[in-house]
Amino acid sequence: MFLAEGAEAAAQSTSTFTFFDIFVLIITVIIAIGLVRLLAAPRKNLFAIGFTVISLGVFVFMDIVMIKGWMG
């Protein structure tokens, strides 16, 4: 009985991958490209750069947690 419950729990927790994860990764890449473009611009918009850095940090953290969830 316990072995069957353990096997059932392992089968349910093998992957947490969802279709939305792809969008999170794509948005992270888009934010990173935007940051590079902001830093390369001749006129620097410090508010936009700061907002982008914070957004990129949040998305990179989400990516790390998401990928750790894939691994188990």
C-alpha positions in Angstrom: 0.0 0.0 0.0 2.7 2.4 0.9 4.7 1.6 -2.2 1.8 2.3 -4.4 1.2 5.7 -2.7 4.9 6.5 -3.1 4.9 5.7 -6.8 1.8 7.7 -7.3 3.3 10.7 -5.6 6.5 10.4 -7.6 4.6 10.2 -10.9 2.6 13.3 -10.1 5.7 15.4 -9.1 8.0 14.5 -12.0 7.5 17.6 -14.0 6.0 21.0 -13.4 6.6 22.3 -16.9 3.7 24.3 -18.4 3.2 26.1 -21.7 3.4 29.4 -19.8 7.0 28.8 -18.9 8.0 29.3 -22.5 6.5 32.8 -22.4 8.4 33.7 -19.2 11.7 32.7 -20.9 10.9 34.7 -24.0 9.9 37.8 -22.0 13.2 37.5 -20.0 15.1 37.6 -23.3 13.1 40.6 -24.5 13.8 42.5 -21.3 17.5 41.7 -21.6 17.6 43.0 -25.2 15.8 46.1 -24.1 18.3 46.7 -21.3 21.2 46.4 -23.8 19.5 48.9 -26.1 18.9 51.3 -23.3 22.5 51.2 -22.2 23.7 51.7 -25.8 21.5 54.7 -26.4 23.3 58.1 -26.6 20.8 59.7 -24.2 20.4 57.7 -21.1 17.0 57.5 -19.4 18.0 56.5 -15.8 14.4 55.7 -14.8 13.9 53.3 -17.7 17.3 51.7 -17.0 16.5 51.2 -13.3 13.0 49.9 -14.0 14.4 47.4 -16.6 17.2 46.2 -14.2 14.6 45.5 -11.5 12.2 43.8 -14.0 15.1 41.7 -15.4 16.1 40.7 -11.9 12.5 39.6 -11.0 12.3 37.6 -14.3 15.7 36.0 -13.9 14.7 34.9 -10.3 11.4 33.5 -11.7 13.4 31.6 -14.3 15.7 30.1 -11.7 12.8 29.0 -9.5 10.9 27.7 -12.5 13.9 25.7 -13.8 14.6 24.3 -10.4 11.0 23.1 -10.3 11.5 21.3 -13.6 14.5 19.4 -12.2 12.5 18.3 -9.2 
